[in-house]
Structures are given as structure tokens and as C-alpha cells.
Amino acid sequence: MTTISLILISILAISLPSILNNFSNAKEKVLVISNSADIRVDDLNKGLNSWEWEKGDANQINNYKKDALEGKISGLYLIYEKEKNYSVEYYSKSNDAKLNSELTIYLQSKKLQQFALQNNVSETDQQSLFIPVELEKQPFTEKNEVSIFVTYMMLMFILMAIMMYGTTIATGVASEKASRVMEVMVTKVNPLAMIFGKVFGIALASLVQFAAFFGAVALYLKSGIVEPATSLGNFELNLSALTIQHCVFFFIFFLLGYLLYAFIYAVFGSMVSRPEELNGTTMPITIILMASAFSGILFVIDDPTSILAKALALFPFTSPFNMVILVMTNSASLMEIITSIVLLVTTTFILGYVAAKVYPKGILHFGESLKLHQLWSRSS
């Protein structure tokens, strides 16, 4: 159910901009009453085509005011021509700033056009006066560069996945220990097989969810049902910049990061006698995970080529988060990536070996929860 829910939420988030665009196609109605023959509804609909302009009756102003107050129309605009320029009185509940700004510019151009005609300005010069300014919003990132927001989402995905699956491991160990089933299992099964079986079993489940989630989203995007959004609110997405290489390295560091912390979660789960005691016991792991993820946000994203960024990307406990940032920003060489993977794999095997040594001592202890130094002294 969690996997299906995540897929549906992601598809909805991807489709939301297109859905909103479909609903926003309806133009808002604006009524205009003017004493100037130059202000015509047809010209307004051509020049300010984001709204539907209609000519109002001067005898119905009070009724129009009521409609504007109730939101039935976007606004009522009374335009008066004066000697130097136009003056406008309007009634609008929404007080659309864009409408007011564009109408002001339109009326100023009308008055400028009148001035040009009165002073015998040539038609060519008149046209040059009214050439609009080219205004084009530019993205902060290049087309081939993964946006910062996408990198943020990847870091949060790794953080939440490790915490979720790691807690599942610790809870499973604590539950089995509380049911005293461990007393039977430890005499029949090698402790090394027990801890590695639990870690890799949940890793397999996470990979199935991983493949289902990203596979479903990728197929939905490839289907062409909806065009991928280039932004979400004020954040750029730029999903097209993601390459297979990005995805492969993201998957590798996610999996290795999970394995590294999974062994720690398994050991900490063996330290408690009941699942209810896990929150306090696993708090150090949560702090390390949060610090690792936010070290990337605070120190690496802004300057991925700094010495600190390189160090955090190589240090095994922070590399699952920070090397992903360097990969997404194309700031890491292949040798640096391989070095980080080797260090992460080596540390994971060492932690797995240590976990296998202390794990049996922890699961056979009942009563008061053990401290980490107590567990280590029991194993030695």
C-alpha cells in the first residue's frame, strides 16, 4: 500500500501543472465603461487577451458593482479620457495586479498613439514606438544540468528510505527478541546468517519498492500522457537532465548507504528488550543520518568542488548523500567516485563483521536495555 500510494502521489505531482493549466484556460470576465471612442472592446480583447472584455451599460453600474463584489466578474473598470491622460476607477474583489498593470500600459500606449498622430509622426515611427519589450524567463540551470531541487529530493529519498528500512530491521530484531524466539533460533542458525539474512532480505524488499516506484513513474513520463513539468511552484525540476549514469550512481550509493546503516540498526535493535524502547536507543543513528544529509545541503551543494565537499563525499558515513550531490553536479571524477565506493564497501564489510560478532550477545540479553559499550564488553 505504501508503494502504491507513493506512485500515485508522484504521478499526481507530475500531472498537477498540466491539470491546473487545463482549469486555468477559462478567461475571467471584465466589464468596461468608457467615455472615449478610442477605447473599444475589440481592441481590448486583442491587446489584453488574458481576459474576456465586455462593454458595460453606464445605467447598470450599481448592478455591476454588486457582481464584482460577489466575484461574478473579475472587475468593473470606468475609463475617462482627460486632456493629458486617461483616468480609471475600478471595482474588483480580487484586485488583480497583473490586470491593472497591463491595462495601465495599454492606456498609456493609446495616449502615446494619439500624440503621435497629432504631431504627424510617420506610420513607421509609430510602429517602432509600440514594439513590445522582449521578456523571457531563463532557467537557473543549463539543460544538461540537474536542478538543485531534484538533488534535494534525491537526498531526502535516501534519508527517508534508510531511516524507514533501518527502523524495520531494528523493530524486527526487537520483536523477535521480545517473543523469545531468538533463544531457539540462535541455537539452530549461525548468527552471521541471521543478521545478513535480515539485512539482505529487507534490502531485497526495498529494491522491489525502488524498482516499482521509479519504473512506474518513468513509464508514465515515457507514455506521453502528460508533459513533464519544468517547475514545481518556484522550484525547477529539469528531469530531462537526468542520465542513466546519474541514476546508476544514485542507485549504488543508495544501496551501499542502506547496507552500511542497516547493520548498525540491527545491532541497536538487539540492545533493547522491547520494540517500545527503540526510539531512544536509535536516536544516535538518526542524528548521524540527519547530520550527513544536511551537511550536503549546507556545505556541498553551494560549493561542490571545495576540499570540505570532497572530504564529505569520501567519508563513508556521509558519502551516500554527498557523493550523490557531486555526481548530479558533475563535480566528481570517475576516480573519486570509485574511491568513495571502495571506502564505503570496505566500511560496510567491517561493520557487518563487527555486527555479526556482537549481535548474538545482544539478542540473548533480556531485561534492562544494554548500552553500546556494555554490548561491546560482553562480546569481548
Secondary structure, DSSP 8 states (H G I E B T S, - for coil): -HHHHHHHHHHHHHHHHHHHHHHTTS-EEEEEEES-TT--HHHHHHHTTTEEEEE--GGGHHHHHHHHHTTSSSEEEEEEE-SSSEEEEEE-SS--HHHHHHHHHHHHHHHHHHHHHHTT--HHHHHHHT---------SS-TTS--HHHHHHHHHHHHHHHHHHHHHHHHHHHHHHHTTTHHHHHHHS-HHHHHHHHHHHHHHHHHHHHHHHHHHHHHHHHTTSS---SEETTEE--GGG--HHHHHHHHHHHHHHHHHHHHHHHHHHHT-SSGGGHHHHTHHHHHHHHHHHHHIIIIISS-TTSHHHHHHHHSTTTHHHHHHHHHHTT-S-HHHHHHHHHHHHHHHHHHHHHHHHHHHHHHT--SS---HHHHHHHH-
